[in-house]
Amino acid sequence: MAFTRIYLEHEPARADIDARSGDTLLEFGAPRCGHCIAAQAAIEAALATHENVVHCKIEDGRGKPLGRSFKIKLWPTLVLLRDGVEVARVVRPTFPEDVEGLLAAP
């Protein structure tokens, strides 16, 4: 799965996220967030060479339990999961290299 431009209509349950297999990149943010908008080119460029990574764009905010369960404080925050377990994260990436480093996490 490649880069996705649209935030999920419904936030997935934490149990569903934890049960995923393979690599999943969770992107927490909001469509109106300037930092999120600015990071899109870097995220898209990095994911172009990682077609095996599932990209889930999750709108975060008050009352959103998934973001709270990952202790998200700033947007965008990218969380890399491997088989449902967090292996790395990056906050407010601005360059493709920021995201590449995250995706290369052991």
SVG drawing of the C-alpha trace seen along z (x, -y; Angstrom):
<svg xmlns="http://www.w3.org/2000/svg" viewBox="-16 -26 34 36">
<polyline fill="none" stroke="black" stroke-width="0.4" points="0.0,0.0 1.3,-3.4 1.0,-6.9 -2.6,-7.8 -3.8,-11.4 -7.1,-11.0 -7.6,-10.6 -9.6,-7.5 -13.3,-8.2 -13.4,-6.2 -10.5,-5.7 -9.6,-2.0 -9.7,-0.4 -6.4,0.0 -7.0,3.8 -7.2,3.9 -4.0,1.9 -2.2,4.1 -3.3,7.2 -1.9,6.0 0.9,8.0 3.8,6.5 4.8,2.9 2.2,0.2 2.9,-3.6 0.4,-5.5 0.2,-9.1 -1.5,-11.2 -2.6,-14.7 -5.4,-16.8 -6.3,-18.1 -6.2,-21.7 -2.8,-21.5 -0.1,-23.5 2.7,-21.2 0.8,-18.1 0.2,-19.8 3.9,-20.7 5.0,-17.1 3.0,-15.5 5.7,-15.7 8.3,-14.2 6.0,-11.3 5.0,-10.6 8.6,-10.6 9.7,-8.2 6.8,-5.8 7.4,-5.7 10.2,-3.2 8.5,-1.2 5.5,0.3 5.2,3.0 4.4,0.5 0.7,-0.1 0.0,-3.9 -2.9,-4.8 -3.6,-8.5 -5.6,-9.1 -7.2,-12.3 -6.4,-13.1 -7.8,-15.5 -9.8,-15.8 -11.8,-12.7 -9.8,-10.5 -8.8,-7.4 -6.3,-6.0 -4.1,-9.1 -4.3,-9.1 -3.3,-5.5 -0.1,-6.3 0.5,-9.5 0.4,-11.8 1.2,-15.4 2.2,-17.1 1.1,-16.7 2.1,-15.1 3.5,-12.2 4.4,-9.1 4.5,-5.8 6.0,-2.7 4.6,0.6 6.0,3.9 3.5,6.7 1.4,4.4 4.3,3.3 5.8,-0.2 9.4,-0.2 10.0,-3.9 8.4,-7.3 9.2,-10.7 7.5,-14.0 7.0,-16.8 9.2,-15.4 10.2,-18.0 12.5,-16.0 12.1,-12.6 15.2,-11.6 13.4,-12.0 10.8,-9.5 13.3,-7.2 15.2,-6.9 12.0,-5.9 11.1,-3.3 14.7,-1.9 14.2,-1.2 15.3,2.3"/>
</svg>
